[in-house]
Amino acid sequence: MRRSLTPLVVTLAVLAFFYLPVAVLVGNSFNASRFGGEWSGFTLNWYRRLLAAPEIWHALGNTLAIALVATAGSTVLGTTAAFALDRYRSRLQDAHYLLVYAPLVIPEILLGISLLLFFVALRVQLGYPTIVVAHVTFCVSYVAMVVLGRLQDFDWALVEAAQDLGADAWTAGRRVVLPLLAPGIAAGALLAFTLSVDDFVITFFVAGPGTTTLPLRIYSMIKHGSPPLINALSTLLLTLTTTAVWLSQRLLKEAR
Amino acid sequence: MKSLVAWILPVLAALGLLAGCGARAPRTLNVYTWADYIKPEVVQRFEKENHCKIVIDTFDSNESMYAKLKAGASGYDVITPSSYQVAIMYQQGMLLDLDHAKLPNLANVDTAYLRIAIDPAMAHSVPYMLTNTGLAVARSKVKNIQPTWAMLDRADLKGRVTMLNDMRETIGAALKFLGYSLNTTDEAQLGKARDVVIRWKKNLAKFENEQYKSGIASGEFLLSHGYSGDIVQAESENPDVTFLAPKEGLSIACDDLVILKDSKQAALAHKFINFLHDPAVAAENSVFISYLCPNSAAYAKLPAKFRDNPAVLLAPEVRAKCEVIRDLGAENAKYTKIWDQIKAAP
């Protein structure tokens, strides 16, 4: 019996649809031509120019610092939210679920502008703290959803067994629950990190003087800068986020 | 698995600490502008001379910058919006009136430009960078090149011509071709301009705002209507590309320097604007961006090749016929109407 070729063709088509534009971008980052219309030779020139652009590295520093703090904050909050959602059932928890879920579906621009209006109303100076708070706001939901997924196949009998063997709640949490959930938490954290690094819309509104992040910088460069530098930068950024996603998936797989 | 997490977390924490440290200088001027719009060496020189720190943040469009500031975002001192946006921000009371006593270098600003500027007295804005919208042509492949909008009528270029997909610029080109103002609200003049664009359209490959740069550089297109900044880039990619400044006149766009009303460093902001109009600094920035800082004293300091390029500096007789596109408010609807007719025409 011959196997049908259809699944293979469809898979290839989907992959091409997703990744061909990215491949073109990565290719063009090594293209000597300024516009990338045609191939005019291999060059590392754009990467060299990138190395010599301090404002880009400053923006990258901002982005990573914000992403790390936002990841830490949203991981703690998201994990505790997931616990509460999983362990307790009540009408209040239904509302809680809705609130945690909402940022996933609220348009980013709405979230961005309302956060800005909120900060302005509180007379908070825009800067690193406001960006971190904004990023935690949307990252919490993603972490909570990932951890909640892990909790759904979690066997609470293990905790009871630990307690039977003399562990108190703290020890059981630390020695049993946490290690079992760690892959889920780490996957959520990496997802949060990726989202924070990539975010443009919300960050644009809540960024203050001196806190331009990499996506803001890239967006501005598209309008008024040189396109090949953006290709080179996007390739680097792509490597960073793909690594994070790949790690996150590996962690999830190992857990199964 | 466990070891992996144990390894990652401390590294992340250490990175966070490193990135979090960063001392602030006592006096800071916050500049909100386009990317790569002020030469970094020039900024460093100003910081050194005035013992201050300049923090530059970037925006990608006038509209998003305005939305953010209007919603209440504060902390910025000097910004560089386009002229039409400056007019709106001024009406909204967001801009500080400039103190000319602190701006002696304004004497250098090109009066030929100021005559057509939206704020000719520089009451609340100082012109920073000019660009114009003209034609790019592939020199070796087109015969009998003339600097005129009539090039768009040339039957021998059929199918290898592009015009901007921009209502005001494209209708404006036809208005200039006919000898009218590109800010006209006269329906008869607009009707004639519509007929001209429809005639040109038969020659066009497409209305296009982005791809024409690579198209003209690679030889796919022979004639493109486009922004001088883009065309200068195409020229550096392919020396065969040349900017044509139509003798009937063209549109000039300007980004202005303004100080926000809630700026806490108004004195330093004035100093910075004055510094940017120092002839040597203005020339350096012009070369860095490939736009023209309208500073008469700086023109002599520009490299000859750069100064002689009409994409940068227009000849005085052409300059005299140029105009700035103004926001027409409710009258914009007249343009939208004929633009729809142009788009619908065969």
Interface residues (C-beta under 8 A of the other chain):
Chain A: S33 R34 F35 G36 G37 E38 P54 E55 G61 N62 L64 A65 L68 V69 T71 A72 I113 L116 L117 V120 Q125 L126 G127 P179 A182 P183 A186 F204 F205 A207 G208 P209 G210 T211 T212 L216 R217 Y219 S220 M221 I222 K223 H224 G225 S226 L251 E254
Chain B: M1 K2 L4 V5 I8 L12 A13 L15 G16 A19 G20 T28 N30 Y32 W34 A35 D36 Y37 P40 V55 I56 D57 T58 F59 D60 S61 S64 A67 K68 A71 G72 A73 S74 G75 Y76 K213 S214 G215 A217 S218 E220 Q233 A234 S236 E237
